[in-house]
Amino acid sequence: MPDLLPAPPNGAPYADPATERLYRKQRLAAAFRLFSRFGFEEGVAGHITARDPEDTETFWVNPFGMHFGHISVSDLIQVDSSGEVISGDQPVNRAAFAIHSQVHAARPDVVAAAHTHSVHGKAWSALGRLLEPITQDVCAFYEDHALFDDYTGVVVDTEEGKRIAHALGDNKAVILRNHGLLTVGGTVEEAAWWFITMERSCQAQLLASAAGQPVLIDPDQAKLTHSQVGHPLSGRFNFKPLLDRILREQPDLLV
C-alpha cells in the first residue's frame, strides 16, 4: 500500500512537480471519500478538481459516473483546457469541465475547487441569499462568499462557467442559486474543508431560521472571527483530522 505524503513543513508546494502532483491527488481522493461519507453525492453530479502543478492549464478530477466512495488515486483523470482527457481512460463530466475549467482559468491562485449537490447547500441556494453571520463557523465566509443569482439548467457550456467564475470573484465560495455550493482554495485541503463547513453552515442557518429569528454576530466581531477561522491555514488544519480518519478506515484510497 502506498504511503501518504506528509504536508510540506513550510506549507508551500513540493519543489518537485511529480511529488506535488501525487500530494494533490492523494488529498483529492481522500476528499471524495469524505464527501461520500458525508452524503454529498447525488447520482453522477458533483466534482472536485486539483490543478496540475506542472501543466497548470490542466486539472485532475473524478471520472464521470464513478461513486465518490470508490475513488482512489489511480482512478483520477487529467483534463486539458479543451476538455480532453489526457491521463486516464474514463470520460469527464461535461459540467465539471464547463465549470471548473473557467474557475481555474479566472483564478490562477486556485489549486482546487469543489462542487456537489449536497442537500442543505442546494436547499439554501433555493432562497437566493447569502449566508448570515449567525455562528462562529459561518464567519469563515463573512464577506468572503458570493451569490450567482441565476439558473439556466445543467451547466454544459463554458460561457456559463465563465459567468460562475465572474460571480465567484476573489471569494472562497459562491452559492449557485437553485443549484448548490462551490468552494475554492489554494490547496485541495482548503477547498474540501470550506465545502464541508459551508454545507454545515447552510444546515445550521436553515435550522435556526425554522425555529425563529437568528441573532446576528456584530459585523466587527464577524470580521475578526473571519480572520481566525477563514484563513487558509485554518482550512488546511481542519481537514487534517478528517484525512487521518478516512485513511485509517479506507487506506485503499491511496492505491
N, C-alpha and C positions, 0 to 999 in steps of 0.2 A: 504494500500500500504506500503510495507517495506520501511525503511529509508536507505539512502546511508550512509555507514560507512565513517567517516572522515578519512583523512590520518593521520597516527600516527605522533605526533608532532616532533619526532626526526628523522623521515624518515626511521627508522628501522621497520622490520615486527612486527606485533602484537605478544605478548608473547603467547597468547592463539591460538593454531593451528586452532580451529574452526572459530574464529573471523578472522584470517588472510585468511583462505580459502574463507570465504564469501567476504572479501575485494577484493581478487583477482578475484573472479567470477563476482562480480558487475562491476569491471572495464573491464573485458573480454567481458561481454555482451554489455557494452557501446561501446567498441571498434568495435564490429561487427556492431552495429547500425550506428556508424560513418563511417565505411568503406562502408556501403550501401549508406549512404548519399553522399559520395564522388564518388560513381560509381565504386568501386573496384571489384564488382562481375564479374564472367564470368561463368555462369551456376553453376555447382557444384564445380568448382575449388576454392581453397583458404581456408586458415585456420589460426587461431591464437590459440596458446596454452599457458597455465599457469601451471607451476609446482605446484603440491600439496605441501603445507608446511609441512605436516606430513609424508605422504608416498611419499617421494621425487623422487622415481623412476616412479611415475605415473604423468599424466598431465590431465588437463581439456581442452576440445576442442569442437568445434561446431559439431553437428550431421551431418552426410553425407546427402546432398540434401536439407537442410533447408536454406531458403533465409536469408542472413545476416540481413536484415531489420526486420525479425520476431523473432530473437533470444532473449530470456530472460534468466535470471539467472537459472531458473528451467529447461531450455532446454539443458544446457551444460552437456556433458558426461565425465566421468573419464575413462582413458585408462591406462592399466598397461604396463609393459615392454615387454610383449609378444604380445601386440596388442589387448588384450581382453577388452571389455567394462565392467567395474566393478561397475560403478554407472551410472544409466540412462538406458533407454530402446530403444535407437536408435543406428544404426550402425555407425562405424567410417569410414572416408575416408581413404583408404589404403595408399594413397600418403601422407596424413597428418601424419600417423604413421611412414611411412618409412623415412620421412624427419625429423620430429620433435623429434622422439624418439632418433635419433642419435645426433641431435644438443644438446638436453638436457643431454644426456649421456656424450658427449665430453666437455660440458661447465657447470660444477656444479654451476658457478656463474650466469648462465642464468635462470631467472624465467619465462620469456615469449619470444615467437618467433612468428613472423608474416610473412606470405607469401600469396600473391594473384597474379592473372594475370592482374594487373592494366595496363591500356592502354599505358601510357608513360614509365612505367618501362619495359614492355616487348618490346616496340619499341626500347628503348635504349639498352636493353640487346642483341638485334639482331646485334648490332655493335661490340659486343665483346670487349668493352673498359670500363675502369674505368671512373667515373665522374671527371671532371676537376674543379679546384677552380675558378669558374667564378662569383660566388655570395657569399654573406655573409652566406646565409643559407646552401649552399652545403659544406661549410667548416666544418660543423659538421661531415662530412665523410672524411675529408682530412687525408690521411694516416691511415684511420680507416675503410676502406672497401676493399673487395677483389673481384676477378673475378673467377667464376667456369667456366673455358673455355672448356666446353664440353656439348654435348646434346645427350642423348640416349633414348629419348622417355619419356612417363609418368613414374614418379618415383614410383615404387611399390615394390622395393627391398631395404632392409635396407643397403645392401652393397653400393648402390648408395647414400643413406642418409649419410653413413659414409664418402664418398668422398666429399659430400657437406659440412659436418661439418669440414672436414680437410681443405677445401678451405677457409671456414669462418675464421678459426684460432681464434685469440683473438680479432677480429674486431667486430664492432657493426652491420655490414651488409655485404652481399655478393650479387653480381649480377650473376644470373644464366643465362648463355648465351642461347639465343633463348627461354627463359622461363619467367623470371621476377625477382623480388626482394625478398630478405629475410632479415629481421632485427631481432635483439635480444636486450634484455635489462634485467636489474636487477629487473625491475618491469613491470607489464603489460603496465603502462602508457608510460614508455620509449620505449618499443618495438613498440607500436602502433604509437607513435609520430614520431619515427625515420622512420617508413614506410611511414607515411603521407608526411613528409617533403622530404624524398628521392624520392618519386614519383613525387612531385612537382619540385624537382631539376632536375629530368630527363626531365620533360616537359620544364623547363627553358633552359636546355642545347640544347635540340632539336630545340627550337625556335631560340635561339641565333645563333646556328650553321647554321640554314637555312638562316638567314639574313646576315651572314658574318663570319668573324674570331673573336671569342670571345677573349677579353683581359683577361689574367690570373692574378689572385691575386698573388703577390710576395710570395714565399714559407715561409719566416719568418712571414709575415702577416697572411698567411693562417694557420700556426701553432698556432699563437696567437689567431686567431678567433676560431679555433677548440677548444681551451681551454675555450673559452667563451660560444660558442653555442653548443658544442658537449659533454658537461659534463652531467652526469646522472641527476643532478638536473634540468638542462635545459629541458631535455626530460620530466621529471615529471611535471614541471611547465607549459610547453607549452601545455600539454594535458589537464590541468585543465579547461581552458575556453571552450574547445570543450566538455568536460564532462558536465560542467554546462549547456551548450546549449542543448545537446541531452537529458539530464534529464528533462529540462523544457518542451521540445517538446514531449518526449516519456517516461514518467515516468513508463510505464508498463514494461520497460526492467528490472526493479528490481524484478519483480514477480518470 
